C-alpha cells in the first residue's frame, strides 16, 4: 500500500527531494502516485508536519 499525504500538507517541498522514485507531485497539497511509490518511507521521515503516512 502506497503512502498518502493528508490535507495537513503545507507544500514545503521537503519530501520531493527525498523520494527516490519521484512519486510525489507538487500542488497546493502534494500527492503521491500509488503506482510509483515503493513504500520506502523516506518522505514520511522528513515531513515537518507529519502528514505523510500509510493508509
N, C-alpha and C positions, 0 to 999 in steps of 0.2 A: 504494500500500500504506500502510495507516494505521500510525501509531506504536503501540508496545506498551510496557507497564510491567512490569518484571520483579519477581521476588519480593524484590528488594533494597529495594523501596519502604518508606519509613518513615512514610507517610501524613502528611507535614508540611504539605500543603496549598499549597505554593508554586506548583505547576503549575495548580491550579484557576483562579486569577485571571488567568493568562497565556493561557488558551485562548480565542480569540476566538469560537469556535462552541459553547462549553460542552459539549464532547465527553467530558470527564473526569468520572467518577463516584467519589464517596467510598466508602471501605470500609477494612478492615484493610490491604488493598493496593488502591490506586486502579486503575481500569480506564479504558480509552479506547474509546469507541464507534467501531468502524471505519467505520460508515456516515456518521458525522458528521465525523470527522477530515478536515481538509483538507491534512494533511501540511506545515503551515507551520513546524513545528519550535520554536515558541515554548516549549512545555512542556519539551522536552529541553534547551533553552538555559539554563533556570533551575533545573533539578533538581539539588539538592545532592548526591545520591547517584549521579547519572549512571545512573539505572535506566530511563530512557526512551530508546528507540531505534527505528529501523526494523527490521523482522524480517529 
